[in-house]
């Protein structure tokens, strides 16, 4: 019997690599994409449809944007990178990962899917406290207590370089993935996500 899972897919390197790994195993994957009002949502949506394996189910888009209306986060309100000084603090959105977990669990159980995969890695970003392995371990304890849906994050303890190495092995279209935090169209090269990604690609020899 084919294993059925849900995948939180963003069009970024991490979740796309998870998608290719699951696809290689013959898993039946239902990708889920969250529109939370991020300024780059259309770029992410286009990329996630482009970079997932061609014969995988197309992602479903869920709108959560009303919850963050009025947010001053630079993930929501795009900065003018020529004139604005964007700090790590400006890129934080409260409870975003917790919201993603809850929404994904609700959607998965509604569809009769009991395992959700994510591309979350143990973030090195000082302000992304809701992307650390410690935080996700606590979320596991919460979901274990309230329902049948379980979360699997294959890269929870991995570095970005290790993810990039796995992406190369699996044939992920690395150059087409998108995960910039500051620019809605093209990677800025300076936000925490871009810096971490570029360093990882250098270490793998892709740059």
C-alpha positions in Angstrom: 0.0 0.0 0.0 1.4 3.4 -1.0 2.3 5.7 1.9 0.3 8.9 1.8 1.7 12.1 3.4 1.2 15.8 3.3 4.1 18.2 2.6 4.4 21.8 3.6 5.9 23.2 0.4 7.2 26.7 -0.1 9.3 26.5 -3.3 12.4 26.8 -1.1 15.4 24.5 -1.1 14.6 22.6 2.0 11.0 21.6 1.4 11.7 20.9 -2.3 14.5 18.5 -1.3 12.1 16.7 1.0 9.6 16.5 -1.9 12.2 14.9 -4.1 13.2 12.5 -1.4 9.7 11.4 -0.8 9.1 11.1 -4.6 12.1 8.8 -4.9 10.6 6.5 -2.3 7.3 6.3 -4.2 5.4 8.1 -1.6 2.0 9.7 -2.4 2.5 13.3 -1.6 -0.1 16.1 -1.2 1.8 19.4 -1.2 0.3 22.3 0.9 1.3 25.9 0.3 0.5 28.7 2.8 -0.2 32.2 1.7 0.2 34.1 4.9 0.5 37.5 3.3 4.2 37.3 2.5 5.2 39.9 0.0 6.8 37.2 -2.2 3.8 35.0 -2.2 3.3 35.0 -6.0 7.0 34.3 -6.6 6.9 31.4 -4.1 3.6 30.1 -5.6 5.1 30.1 -9.1 8.3 28.4 -8.0 6.6 25.7 -5.9 4.6 24.8 -9.0 7.7 24.8 -11.1 10.2 22.9 -8.9 8.2 20.0 -7.4 8.6 16.7 -9.3 6.5 16.9 -12.5 4.4 13.9 -11.7 3.7 14.9 -8.1 0.2 16.2 -7.2 0.0 20.0 -7.7 0.1 22.0 -4.5 -3.0 23.3 -2.8 -2.9 26.9 -1.8 -4.4 27.9 1.6 -4.9 31.6 2.5 -4.0 32.5 6.0 -3.1 36.1 5.2 -5.9 37.8 7.2 -4.2 36.7 10.4 -1.1 38.9 9.7 -2.9 41.9 8.2 -1.3 45.0 9.8 2.0 43.3 10.5 5.1 45.4 10.2 7.3 42.4 9.5 9.4 42.8 6.5 8.3 39.4 5.4 4.9 41.0 4.9 5.7 44.6 4.0 8.5 44.5 1.4 11.4 46.8 2.2 13.1 49.2 -0.2 16.5 47.5 -0.1 18.2 50.6 -1.5 17.0 52.9 1.3 15.8 50.7 4.2 18.0 49.2 6.8 16.5 45.7 7.4 17.5 43.9 10.6 17.0 40.3 11.7 14.3 41.6 14.1 12.3 43.0 11.2 11.9 39.5 9.6 10.2 37.8 12.5 6.5 36.8 12.4 5.1 35.7 15.8 3.7 32.2 16.0 4.0 31.5 12.3 5.4 28.0 12.7 2.9 27.1 15.4 0.2 28.3 13.0 1.5 26.2 10.2 1.6 23.1 12.3 -1.9 23.6 13.5 -3.3 24.4 10.1 -1.5 21.5 8.5 -2.6 19.0 11.1 -6.2 20.2 10.7 -6.1 19.9 6.9 -4.3 16.6 6.9 -6.7 14.9 9.3 -9.6 16.3 7.3 -8.2 14.5 4.3 -7.4 11.3 6.2 -3.7 11.8 6.1 -1.8 11.2 9.3 1.7 12.2 8.5 2.9 15.7 7.6 6.4 16.4 6.3 8.2 19.7 6.6 11.5 21.1 5.3 12.2 22.9 8.6 15.9 22.8 9.5 17.6 23.8 12.8 17.8 27.5 12.0 20.9 29.5 12.8 18.9 32.8 12.6 18.9 34.4 16.0 15.3 35.6 15.8 13.8 32.5 14.3 13.2 30.9 17.6 10.2 29.0 16.2 12.4 27.2 13.6 14.8 25.6 16.1 15.0 21.8 16.7 14.1 22.5 20.3 11.0 24.4 19.4 9.9 21.7 16.9 10.5 18.9 19.5 8.1 20.7 21.8 5.5 21.0 19.0 5.8 17.2 18.6 4.9 16.8 22.2 1.8 19.0 21.8 0.5 17.2 18.7 1.2 13.8 20.2 -1.2 14.7 23.0 -4.1 16.1 21.0 -4.5 14.1 17.8 -3.4 11.3 15.4 -1.4 13.5 13.0 2.4 13.3 13.3 5.1 15.6 11.9 8.3 14.5 10.2 11.1 17.0 9.5 14.0 15.0 7.9 16.4 18.0 8.2 15.5 19.0 11.7 19.1 18.5 12.9 20.8 19.2 9.5 22.8 22.2 8.3 21.9 24.0 5.1 25.0 22.5 3.5 23.8 19.0 4.3 20.5 19.8 2.7 22.2 21.2 -0.4 24.3 18.1 -0.7 21.2 15.9 -0.5 19.4 18.2 -3.1 22.3 17.6 -5.5 22.1 13.9 -5.0 18.4 13.8 -5.7 18.6 16.1 -8.8 16.6 19.0 -7.3 16.6 22.1 -9.5 18.4 24.1 -6.9 18.8 27.2 -9.0 15.0 27.5 -9.4 14.1 27.3 -5.7 13.4 30.5 -3.9 13.7 31.4 -0.2 14.6 35.1 0.0 13.1 37.0 3.0 13.7 40.5 1.8 12.9 40.7 -1.9 9.7 39.6 -3.6 11.2 38.9 -7.1 14.9 38.1 -7.0 17.1 36.9 -4.2 18.6 39.8 -2.4 21.8 38.0 -1.4 21.9 39.7 2.0 19.0 38.5 4.1 19.7 35.6 6.6 18.1 33.0 4.2 20.2 34.1 1.2 23.4 34.3 3.2 22.9 30.8 4.6 22.0 29.4 1.2 24.9 31.0 -0.6 27.4 29.7 1.9 25.9 26.2 1.6 26.1 26.2 -2.1 29.7 27.4 -1.9 30.6 24.5 0.4 29.0 22.0 -2.0 31.0 23.5 -4.9 27.9 24.8 -6.8 29.2 28.4 -6.6 
